[in-house]
Amino acid sequence: MAESATIRDVARQAGVSIATVSRVLNNLGGYTETTEKTVLQAIRTLNYHQNTLARSLKTQHSNLLGFLLPVAVTTSLDRILYAFEKEAAESGYQVLVCHSTETVEDIVKHVNMLSRFQIDGFVFCGHQPREALGETFHSKTTPCVLINSYQNDDSIPCIRVDDYTAAYASIEYLYRKGHRRFALLVGPADDATAGHARLCGYRQAIRDHGLTLEDDLVFYGDFSYHGTLETAGRLVRQAGRFTAVAAASDDMALAVLSQAHANGIAVPGGFSIIGYDNVVTSEMGIPPLTTLAQPFEEMGRQAVEMLLEQIRTGQKPPSRLIPFNIVERSSIRDLSEQNRTSDTGGPAAE
């Protein structure tokens, strides 16, 4: 078996010093673009691979980051992970990815497994806050950042959209479009992060406009398309009692679109719907889905930034709330003009 190429072989092939090769490998600068291209070409020619374990023993840094996320039920997590890996790579880090269930035991098992790789930092994406998890995080000296999650004591820096405010904004948008009767399709009742916050935001906005929401027009799903189809069918069969649906994920909103089509109900003619996330498939629906957009790529990018700041300084950066916006497409019917006509004595809007 041929011996693996060493960093000395790369330096000899490129005609530079070992120190220069090391600087290129670690993105440390101090070399010309031509030198960088020469070194990278030598690496490809020799099929050189760094000995990560040996390097970590020498430098006390593995240049590995751990990324732990739940078993995916929505496509939004893929976009966060892709942006995180891209940003990490540009900073000279590789990413080890693990999927876990939401049980504390499974998460702890994966945390311990990642720890054996001597990773420089953890990211937890989308996990619900639990006291036992907080204790697990605090037992590790490794830097940690949460994405789309938080700890109740705010002891671990997180990056997320304010789900309460964002859900409130969705109802505000529908209200401006003339809608006064709503149905809600939200996440699991026991979801302490996005599910609970979004439901509270929807409810408060409805109350603040002096409107009421029938309890049996609040439907619970699991944020996924397939897991929500049956519930979406029950919601659609109540069409006529509401003019607009606020769905707490695009995947659930698309399940409603599918069931509306199956029941011969046009959207937005029969009722309007606004989603939440702005996943790639939201613009592929019929009609394309108006949705509250989360900046997933920016979440992934900023999570790397926060994590590397901890690794560099040993200090925890403050948590970040990042902005959202509403992407307007074709799933909302504008009833505002009809409502104004009704208010002046014209025909009723609904």
N, C-alpha and C positions, 0 to 999 in steps of 0.2 A: 504494500500500500504506500503510495507516495506521501511524503511528509507534507503537512500543511504549511502554507506560506506564513512567514513571520513578518512583523513590522520592519525588521531589518531588510528582508527581501524586497519589500515595497519601496523602502528608501533607496535601495541600490537600483531598482528598476526605474524609479522616477528621477534619479540623480539628485536627490536632496537628502537632508539630514533626517535622522529618526525623529528628532524634535519637531521638524516641520510636518512630517507625516502625522504625528500625534496631534499637532495643532489643527490640522485639517480634519482629522477624525472627530475632534471634539469641538469643532466650530469656534475655535478661539481667536481666529483672525491673525493678523501679522504676516500675511503672505499675499502674493498677487493672484489675480484671477487665473493667469496662465499656470502658475504653480499648482493651484488647486485642481485645475483640469488635468494636469500631468499626473498628480498623485492619485486622483480618482480613476484615471485610466489605468494606472499601474495596479490599483486595487482590483479592478475588473479583470485585467489580464491574468493576474495571479490568483484570482478567486479568493482573496484574502478575507478572513473573518476574524473579528476581534475575539479574544478570549475574555468574555465578560466576567466570568467568575474570578479569574486571576487578576483582572483589572480592578474589580471591586475590593479584593483583599488588599491591594496595594494602595488604592486611593480612598477607601472607605465609602465610595459611591459606586453604585452599579449602573447608573444611568438607565434604570428601569422604573417605570411607574405602573402601579396596579390600578385597574379600572374594573370595579365591581358593579354590576347592574342586575335588575330583576330579570327573570325569564320574560322575554319581550312579548308584550301584548299589543304594542303600538309601534308604528314605524318611526316615531319621533326619536327614539333612543338611538337608532342607527345614525341619524344625522349628528347628534351630539358626539357620539363615539368617533365618527369619521373626522370631525373637526378637531377633536381632542388629539387623535393620533397624528394628524397632519401637523398641528402646532407643536406637539411634543417632538416629532421627528426633526422639525426645523430647529429645535433647541438641543438636538443631540441625544434625545431620549427615545427608548423603545417602550412599548406598552404591552403589558400582560393583561388579557381580558378574561373575566370570569362571569358566568351567569349563575345566579342563585335564586332559590325560592325566597319568599318573604319571611320564612321562619328564622328566628334568632340563631338557632343551632346551625342552620345551613350557612348563614352569613358568616358566623364566627369560624366555621370550618374553612371557608374560602379565605377569610382574612389570615388565618394561621398558615394556610397553604402559600399564599402570596408572600407572607413574611419570610418563608424559608428561602425565597429568592433574593433576600436582602434588598428589597425594592426601596427606592428613595422616597416614595410618596404614594398615598392611596387616594383614589377618588371613588366616592359612592354616589351612584346616580339613581334617583327615583325611589329610594327606600324610605319607608315610613319611619318617623322618629319613635324610638322606644328606649326606655331607661336602660335596659340591658345592653342595647347596642352602644349607647353612650358610654357605658362602663367599658365595653370592649375597645372602643376608639381611644379612650383615655388611658387604657393600659398599655397602649403602644406609644413609643416615642416618635414614631414615624409621622411626618406631616400628613395632614388629611384635609380634604375639601369635599363638601357635599354639593351635588348638582340636583336642582329640583327637589330638594328635601331640606330639612333643618332639624336641629336638636332644640328641644323646648327651652333649654338653659342658654342657648346661643353660644355654647362653648366651642363649637367647631365652625369655622367659616364656611358659608354656603353661598351659592350663586343661583338665583331663581327669579322668575317673574312673580309679582305679587298676585297670586291667584284670586284672592278676594276682590281686589280692585279691578282686575281684568274681567272677571265674571260680571261685576257691577257694570263695567263699561259695555259689555255685550247687550245687557238689557237696556241701558241708556240708548244705545244705537237703535235697537228695535223700537223703542218708544219714539225716537225722533222720526222713524219711518212710519209712525201712526199705529203701531200695534199696542193693544191694551189687554189682550187675553193670551196667556202664555201656558205652555207645557214645558217641563224641564226633563232632560235626560242627563243624569249625573253619574258619578262613579260610585263605588261601593259605599254603603252607609258607614262602614267602619274605617274608611280611608281617612287617616288623620292629616294628610297633607293636601293634595289637590282635590280629592273628593269633597271633603268637608268645607274647605275654604271656598271652592267654586259654588257649592250649593248656598252657602251663607251670603256670598256676593250677589247671586241671582235673587234670592229672597229679599234681601235688604233693598235692592234697587226697585223691586216691584212695590214693596211697602212704601218707599220714599215717594213714589208717584201716586200714592193713594189708591193703589190697585190691590186686588186680592188674588191669591193663588189657591186653587182647589187642591187639597192634599192628594187626591187620587190622580192629579195630573203631574205628580213628581214621580219619575220612573228611574230605577237604579240599574246600571249596567256595570261592566268591568273595564271600560275604556276601549275594549277591542271591538272589531267588526263582528266576527263570528259569535263571540260571547254575548253580543247584545241583540242579535237578530230577532230572537223570540220576544224580548222586551220591546224592541222597536215595533214589532207587529202589533202588540197590545196598544202601544201609544198611537199608532196610525189609525187604529179602529176607533179612536176617540176624536178623530178629525171632525170639525164642526163646533167643538167646544173651545177651540183656541185658534188664533191666527198665526202664531209663531212658536217655534220650538227653539230653545237654547240647549245645545248639546255640549257636554263638557269634554268632548274630544271629537276630532274629525272622523275617526274610525266609527264612532257611534253615530255621528250625523250621517255618514254614508250608509250605515245600516238602515236608518230611517228613510233615506232616499230610495233604497232598494225595496223596502216594504211598501212605501207609497206607490212605487211603480207597480208592484205586484197586486196592489189593491185598486189600481186604476185612478189614483189620485195624483194630479199634476202638482209639481212644486216649481214656482211659488204660487200657482193659481189656487190650489186647495189650502195650502198653508205655507208659510215661510220657515226657513231654518238657518241658524247660524252655528257654525262649528267652533272648535277651539284647538289650536296648534299650528295650522297651516302646513300639514304634511304634504308630501309630493302628490298623493292621490286626491287631495281635496279639489284640485283644479281639473281632475279627470271625471268627476261626477256629472250626471245629467239631471239638473244643470250644474255647472261649476259652483263650488261651495263658497259662500261668503264665510269668513272665519276670523277669529282672533289669532293673530300670528305671534308665536313665540320665536325669538331669535336663537334657534338651536345651535347654529354654527358659532355664534358669538358666545353662547354659554360654554361650549367646548373649548374655544380659544382662551376665554378669560379664566376658565378653571385651571388650565396649564399655567397661565401667568400667576395666579394666586398660589398654586402649589410650588412653583419654582421660587417665588418670593420667600415662602416658608423655608424651603431647603437652603436657600442662600443666607438668610438672616437669622433663622431660628425663631422668628416672631410670627404670630398669627395675624394675617391681614384681616381687615373688617369684612363682614359679609356684604354682598352686593345684590341689590334689586335692579334688574335690567328692564328696559322699556319694552312694551308690546305695541302692536298697532292692529287695526282691523283692515283686512284685505277684502275689498268689495268685489263680488262676482255677481252671480245671477240667481241666487237662491232666496233673495229677499224681495218681497213685493212691497212697493211704497204705497202705504195707505194714508199718508199725511194729507194729501190734497183732498181725498175723499172725506177724511175726518173734518177738515176745515169746511167743506161743503155742507156736511151734516150739521156742524155747529151753527151755520148761518141759516138753517131751516131747509136745506136741500135734502136729497135722499140719503138715508143712512149708509154708512160705509160698510158695515159688516152685517 
